[in-house]
């Protein structure tokens, strides 16, 4: 009986087993890599999502703070504007009141000057306005009695020239030859008896044409004195004389007046 022999390659089975193991390991590595890849993407997306959510939570609070600040500033500005508007309204009301009063006065003055030009149909209304609304208005007044009204430049120059020659203050021994004011002449000052004016006739004036100051009032009581009230001068007493008087005529000359009044002739 014959025997069959077969040659077996022991290395071949071992080599195939190694390849199988390698394939399995490679597949596991691929599966692990794929798993890690997907896991990483999910974690990354989750982190991004959480970061976005955290930013959403932080950002509105910051915006809210700014919004509150803007609202407060806006309210403050609105309050200032309201106060300014209120003050402006008060000033406008005051202006309107003053303007109305001025218009009423101007209207009344116009009607007073041009009453003949007022429309006859409205005359009663205008007259009522004058008698009621304008009746209590007080205008400045001045008493022009005994006052000299200057109307032209010539009159002004004449008055100024006349005033420049007036004299109010004297000393004993001075000769009175000027008016003291517009209504008081040199004769009104000199021709007086016991402080009261006299009306000398022409003959008396010819005998005593000149006037010398004999004494004056005390400056402390001058303004309340009869001399100032009557003559607007400080003259207390005068001595009437005639420079051309003859000897023993009874009419004094200047030297005799000076001697009589006790005035030393320097």
Residue pairs with C-beta under 8 A, 6 or more apart in sequence:
104 129
104 133
104 134
105 134
105 137
107 129
108 129
108 130
108 133
108 134
108 137
111 118
111 126
111 129
111 130
112 130
115 126
118 126
146 183
148 159
148 182
150 156
150 159
159 182
162 179
162 182
163 182
165 178
165 179
166 178
166 179
166 180
166 181
167 178
167 179
167 180
167 233
168 180
168 181
168 232
168 233
168 234
169 233
169 234
170 176
170 213
170 216
170 233
170 234
170 235
171 213
171 216
172 213
172 214
172 215
172 216
172 261
172 263
173 212
173 213
173 258
173 261
173 263
173 265
174 212
174 213
175 210
175 211
175 212
175 213
176 186
176 189
176 190
176 211
176 212
176 213
176 235
176 238
177 186
177 211
178 186
179 185
179 186
180 189
180 231
180 232
180 233
181 232
184 231
184 232
186 211
187 200
187 205
188 197
188 231
189 211
189 231
189 233
189 235
189 238
190 211
190 238
190 240
191 197
191 198
191 199
191 200
191 205
191 240
192 198
192 230
192 231
192 238
195 226
195 227
195 230
196 230
197 230
200 208
207 242
207 251
208 240
208 241
208 242
208 251
209 242
210 240
210 241
210 242
210 243
210 254
211 238
211 239
211 240
211 241
212 238
212 239
212 241
212 254
212 257
212 258
212 261
213 235
213 237
213 238
214 236
214 237
214 238
214 239
214 257
214 260
214 261
214 263
215 235
215 236
215 237
215 261
216 234
216 235
216 236
217 225
217 227
217 228
217 234
217 235
217 236
218 225
219 234
222 228
222 234
225 234
225 236
227 233
227 234
227 235
227 236
228 234
237 261
239 252
239 257
239 260
239 261
240 252
240 257
241 251
241 252
241 253
241 254
241 256
241 257
242 251
242 252
242 253
243 253
243 254
244 253
245 251
245 252
245 253
252 260
255 265
258 264
258 265
